[in-house]
Amino acid sequence: MTVQEIAADLVALCQAGKFDEAGEKYWADDVVSIEAASGDMARVTGKAAARGKGEWWAANHEVHDSEVTGPFVNGDQFVVGFKMTLTPKATGERTTMDEVGLYTIRDGKIAEERFFY
């Protein structure tokens, strides 16, 4: 698959609410996932760690709706926009999150994902 095809499929999966499936399908075994925040999950390495980060997210947030835009491709990278209305379970305060994911593809898999918000 080309980077454009991978990017389009990842966006389609995310638009269908299949975020976990998108990761499982495209993460490299040694994927690096980098958040724009500090803490234990600011930078994780490996498919299991990225999966764990997603499981933590799902357990700690109630997502009311989401909008996924893109992809915007440049060489071996692409950007996807995410906008979600959610309630963190710790606060109970409904909020909107705007985020951009930058994905780098190597050998047909996501070698790095980097999030900006």
Buried (B, 14 or more C-beta within 10 A) or exposed (E): EEBEEBBBBBBEBBBEEBBEEBBBBBBBEEBBBBBEEEEEBEEBEBBEBBBBBBEEEEEEBEBEEBEBBBBBBEEEBBBBBBBBBBBEEEEEEEEEBEBBBBBBBEEEBBBBBBBEE
